[in-house]
Amino acid sequence: MTAMPTSLPPELLAAVRNEHELMLTAESYILERVPGLSSETLRNLKLKVAKEFFNVPMISVADSVLYEEASWHVVSSGCPGIDQLLEFNGFATGTITEFAGLSSTGKTQLALFSILTSLCLTPGSTALLIDSNCSFCPIRTQQLFDTSDRFQLFRDKGMTFQQLSKRFHVSRCYDAFELLDCLNGLQHRIHGRASEFEHNLKLLVLDSVGSLLAPIVGTSSAQSVLVTLSLILRALSKAYAIPVITLNHAVQVREHERVGQNTISMKPALGSTWAQTPTQTLFFTDPSLQIGVNQKESSVWEFENRKGETVAVARKRVEVLKGKRVALGTWRYLYIGKEDIICFPEQI
């Protein structure tokens, strides 16, 4: 078996064979076998190896505090009511926000609306959508920008969807392992400042983790993949200051049964291991499908936009399912249409 190539100083090869062994071997063992090597020199070498070979950012505590203050930012969803449900009134650095719920409840549309808002409010910023369902439609996204009241001010200033699309990339992944490769590659490109796009990345959206990870749930590799994905997303969000949004579907859960009562409820898919990953979860439902709601009530609503036009929208319900700063169970109605998204804030 041939030895792995290494860039370590020749004198260190008496104790370790490569960079991996250097990081795993006790310092006392190395110092005993390499005459003249000081503890300070060895630690500096380890820091260099960790930074260059293992993509670990190494900065002092003081520099870390300054970096965190400088890089911390919050991305608005574009909907004041949704921002009230989020822990920092938006998608903040260090957070992983999960949109969970059945299909056609507005998760993807709100994620795209948030991307457009981020690109408009932060000139020069970029956004990345990882699409596993091939559901991204540029025409639909452009229609949202061209017609929504939310972006009228930016359109008046001459901003166009074509300009925004240059700062908005879409990557497609079709299974869990492609997703890990994609995120690992992204992490290395950001660390190496491969391009302006990665350097200015301010929002990452995964649509949808449920579709990508569901096929491996229950297999022998599920636990390791879920944990690895969680670690990468946390590193991207915290170490590289990129707010993350993940989209997930919902599954039915049968609770304690009682005679004459419906005991089936919904929860985010992928189980308890994945549930530890998001820092906050918003759960999307369709009120017209809820048991106990008057089925005669129409799910289609109308509102008048700034142009005086009547726009049809569907009403959805968004509830805080997980989080620390906003009370669990807090909810808002979200109105979804082809031309706009509206969520009114609660009057305080």
N, C-alpha and C positions, 0 to 999 in steps of 0.2 A: 504494500500500500504506500503510495507516494505521499510525501508531506505536503500540506497546504502551503502555498507561497505566502511569505510574510515580509513585512518591512521593519521588523523589530531589530534593534541593534544586535550584532553578533554575540556579544557577551551575555545577553539575556537567554539565548538559546540553550544555555546549560541548565536552565530551570524550566522554561516553557517552550512550546514548539510554535505557537501562533498567537494571534490577538485574543482569540476566545479563551485560551488557557490562561493568558495574562490576567484577564478580567475575573476569572473564576478561582485562581490560585491565591492562597493566603500570602500576604505580604511577607510575613516572617519566613516562610518557606523559600521565597525568591531571594530575600536578603541574605540568607544563610549560604546560598549556592552561587551568588554573584558577588565576588569580593570587590570592595570599593564602591558598591552601589548604595546611595543614601536613601532614606525613606522619602525625603522630599522629591528627589529625582524620580523615584519609582511612581509616586503619586501623580506627579506632573505628566509622566508618560501615560499613566492610565487615563487621565483626563483627556489627553490628546487622542488616544485610541478610541475612547468612548465617543468623542465628538466626531472623529473622521470616519470610523468604521461602523458605529452603531447608531448614528444619527441622534445622539443625545445632546440637547442643548446644555452647555455648561457656562453659567454666569454666577457672579457673586450674589450674595443675599441683597446687598444694597442696589446692585444693578438690576436684580430681579424685581424689586419693588418699583424702581423707576420705570422699568420696561412694562410692568403690569399697568401702572398708572397711564402710561403713554398709549398703550395698545388697547386698553379697555374701551369698548364701545357697545352701543345698543342699536339694533336694527328694528325699526318699526314694522309691524305687519301691514300697515296701511289702513287698518281698521281700528279706530279708537276703542271700540268695545272689546276687541280681541286683545289689544295691548293691556287693557285693565286686568285681563285674566293671566297675563304673563308676569313673571316674578319681578322684572325690572322695567315694566311697561314696554316690553319689546323683547327681541331675541338678543341676549347679552353674551359677551365673551365668557367662556367657561360653562355655558349651558348647552344641554342637548334636549331639545323640545320634541316631543312625540305628538303627532296628530294620529289618533286612532279612531276607527269606526268603520261602519259598513261602506260599501261603494256608493257613489252618488250622494255623498253627504257634504261635499265641498272641500275635502282635504287637499286635493291636488290644486284646485283653483285658488285656494287661499295661499298655498305655498308659492305658486307662480305670481300671485298678486304681491306677496312679500318680497320676492326677488325683484320685481319691477320697482317697488317702492325703495328698496335698498340701492339699486342702481341710480335712481333719480335723486335721492337725498344725499348720496355720497359720491360726488364726481370723482372719476378715476377708479372707483372700486370695481371689483369683479365678483361674479357669482358662478357657482358650479352646480348643475343638476345631474345626479346619477339616476338614470331612467332604466328601470328593469322591466317595465310593462310596454315599452314602445308607445307610451301614451302621450308623450310630449308632442304638441301640435303648434308650430311657430305661427300659423295663421290665427289660431285661437288666442294665443298670447298677444299677438299684435293687435287683434280686435279689442282685447281687454285694455291695452295701453291707449289705443286710438279713441276709445269711446268712454272710458271711465271718468267720472267727475274728479276722481282722486288725482288724475294726472293732467288736468286742464291747465294748471299753472305752468307745468313743465312744457306742455305743448305750445303754450303762448310764448314761451321763451325760445322756441325754435327746436326743442329737443324732439328727436324722431325715434321710432322703434329701431330703425336701421343702425342708428348710433348706439343705442343700448345693446343691441344684439352682438356687437363686437366685443362687449365686456361680459357676455353671458355664454358659457359653454355648456354643452350637453354631452355626457359620456354614457354609453349603454353597457350594462352588465346583465348577464343572463343566468348566473348562478352565484352561490355564496363565495366560491373560491375566486371567481373573476372580480367580485366586489373587494375581497381582501387584497388582491393584486393591484386593483385600481387605487385603493386608499393608501396602500404602502408606497406605490409610485408617487402619488400626490404628496405624501409626507416627505419623501426624499427630495422631490422637486422644490417644495417650499423651503426645506432646510438648506438646499443648495442654491436658492434664489435662481432657479433655472430660467425664469422669464418674469416679465412684469405682471402677467396674469396671476401666477401663483403668489407673487409678492403682495399684490393688492387684493387678494381673495378675502371677502368680508362675509360671505354666506355660503354654506354648503347644505344642499337638500338631497336626501335619499328617498326616492320614490320607486319601489317601496320595499322596506326591509322584510315585510310580511311575505311578499311574493318570492324574494330571493332565499329566505332562510327556512320557510315552511317545509320544503322538500327534505331538509336534513334533520328536522326535529324528530327525535326518537332514535336517530342513528348513533353509532359510536363516536362520530366526529362532531356531533352537535355542540357538546359542552365546550370543547376547545375552540371551535369557530366562533361561538357567541362571545366567549371571554376575550378572544383576540380582537374581534370587531369592537367590543366595548372599550378595550384599552386604546385602540387606534383612534376612535372617535373622541375619547376624552383627551388624548394628546393633541389632536387637531384643534379641539375647542379651547383647551387651557394653554398649552405650550405655544400654540401658534395663533391664538386669539381669533378663532373662527367660530362664530355661532353655528350650531348644527340643527337642522330640522330633519326628523325621520318620519316617514309615513308608514302606518301599519294598519292591517285590517283587523276586524273584530271576530271573535268566536263566541258561540253560545255556551253558557255555563249553567248546569242544572244544580240548583241549590237544594236545601232541605225541603223535601216535598211535604205539602199539607193538602188534605183532601179539599177539593173545590177551589184551590188557589193555583195561579200560574207562578211557577218558581224558576222559570228560565230567564236569565239575565245575560248581558253582553259584557265582554272585557277584551282588552287588547290581546292579540295573538302572541305566540312564541314563548309563553310560560314565564316562570319565576326568574330564570337566569337572565333573560333579556330585560325583564321588568326593572332590574337594578340599574340598567344603563341610562335611561332618560332621567334628567334632573326634574323635568316637569312633563305631564301628560295632559293633553286636551282631548276629550272624547266627543266625537261628532255623532249626532243622531238626527233622524227625521221625525219631528213631532207628530206628523200625520200618521205614522206607522206605529206609534206607541200604544200599547194596550191601555184602555181607559180614556183615550182622547176621542172626542167626538169625530167619528169618521166622516161626517157630513161637512166638516170644516175643510175648506179648500186649502191645498198646500201651495197654491200659486197666489202671489201677492203682486201689487203694482205700486210704483212710486214715480214721482215726477222729477226728472233730473234738471240740471241747470239750464238746459236748452228748452225746457218746457215740454219735453217728450215723455210719454208714458212708457216705462220700462217694466217688463214682467220679471219677477224674481221668485225663487223657491225659498221657503223659510226652513232653516236648519237650526239645531240647538247645539251649542258648544259648552261643555262643562269641564271644570278643573277636576281631574281624576287623581293627579299626583302633583305635589309641589310643597314648598316650605313657606313661602311668603304670602300666598293667596289662599284663602280658606277653601278647603275641599268642598265641592258641591256648588261653588259659585258658577253661574252660567250666564250666557248671553244668547240672544237670537242672532243668527247670521243669515243674511239675505243674499242668495247667489243667483246671478243672471249671466247671460252671455256677454253683456256689455258692462257689467259692474258688479262689485261686491260691497255690501254695506253691513256694518255692525255698529249700532249706536251705543255710546258709552252710558253708563249709569250716572245719573245726576248726583253729585256729592254735595 
